[in-house]
Amino acid sequence: MSGIEKVVRQSVSLPPTLARRVRSLAKKSRVSANRVLVDLIEAGLDAREQERKLFFELADRLARADDAAEKERIKRELARMTFGD
């Protein structure tokens, strides 16, 4: 293909309140609801990837840390990322 990405049609069912929020955001931004969904999905995937990178960076720092206090702080941060607050 000459640099043009093929579009895949995907059907998604949304709860009514979420669908209203998407339509409202689309109207406010003057774009289609489809564009809003694509943007939100891309942002969510990017955020998930950044979180994954941070997790592995912290795990690496934990493995290299010598200070007990620093190790404990990193362990708490990893636990928070894994299990929530």
Number of C-alpha atoms within 10 A of each C-alpha: 5 4 5 6 7 7 6 6 6 5 6 6 7 10 7 9 8 11 14 13 12 20 17 14 16 17 13 9 12 11 12 14 19 12 14 19 17 12 12 13 12 12 12 12 12 12 12 12 12 11 13 13 12 14 17 12 12 17 17 11 14 19 11 10 14 10 9 10 10 13 18 13 12 18 15 13 17 18 13 11 14 10 8 8 8
